[in-house]
Amino acid sequence: MSRPLRFPYPHAVHHVTLRCCNREFLPTEPSFELFRTVLQETRAKFPLSPYNYCLMTNHVHLLFKEGNDDTLSKAMHWRGTTFTRRFNGATGRRGHV
């Protein structure tokens, strides 16, 4: 089932959840630190203001406020591909995280 359509408007607040593929776990502190680093880079690159986040071993909760533009999907795409490439490079994995 697909997610409902998001109605973009300036300064919208969004709750974003991200889950690992195949219910895998990322229980190591280096993977959490990498995620936090990429999240900071996403924040610097896109007009998003994170309110809070919760890193868990197999999923993440993010609470963001957008800027004037609807850039959430672009920002989450950039964050996802950047984290995956760096994580796979560091661990010798391939494919989706």
N, C-alpha and C positions, 0 to 999 in steps of 0.2 A: 504494500500500500504506500502510495506516495504521500509526501507531506502536503498540508494545505498551502495554498498560495499565500505568499507574504505580501502585504500591502505596504509599499514603501512610502515613507513620508519623512521630512527632515526631523532629526533628533529622536527618532524612534528607538525604543529600548527592546532588545531581542535576547531571548534565552536560547542559546545554541548548545546542542549536545553532540558529542563526537564519540563514536564507539570503535574499538579495535575490530578488525575483521576476524571472522571465525571464533569470536569470543576469546581471543588470545589475551594474554596479560602482559603488561609492561611494568613489572614490579621494581625495576632498578632505579636508583636515584639518578644515574646519568641520563636516562631517558626522560625523566621528569625535568631535569635541568635543561636538557635540549629543548623540550617543549616550552619551558618558560622563556628561554632565549629567543626562540622563533616567535613567541607571542609578543615579546617586547619589540622585535623587529617589525612585526605586523602593525603594531600600534604606531610606530614611527613612520611607516610607509603609507598608511591609510588613515582617514579621519574617523577613527573609532575611539571611544573612551570606554575602557573596560571598568565595570563596577566591581566585579568579583569573578573568581573562577574557583573550581574545585577539581583537583586532579585525583583521579581514583585509578586503581590498577588496570581496569579495562574500559574506562570511559572518562569523559571530561564534561563538565558543565561550565559554560561561559555566559556572562551577562554583559552585553555591550550596549552602548548608546552610540547611534550613528551620528555623523556630522550632517551637513546640508545635502549630501548626495547619497544615493542608494548604492553604497559600495560594499555592503556586508558580504554579498556573494563573491565578489572579486577578492576581498580580503581573506575570506575563509578558503577560497581556492588556492590563493598564494600561500597561505599558512600551511595548508594540507600538503601541497606538493613539496614545499621547502622542507618541512619536517620529515616527510617520507624519504626524500632523497638523502638528507643528512643522516637520518636514523639507519637507513639501509646501508649507506656507505660506512658508517661506524661499526655496524654489526655483521656485515657481509651478507645481508639478506637481499631478496629481490621481491618486487611486487608491492601490493597494498599493505599498509599498516592498519 
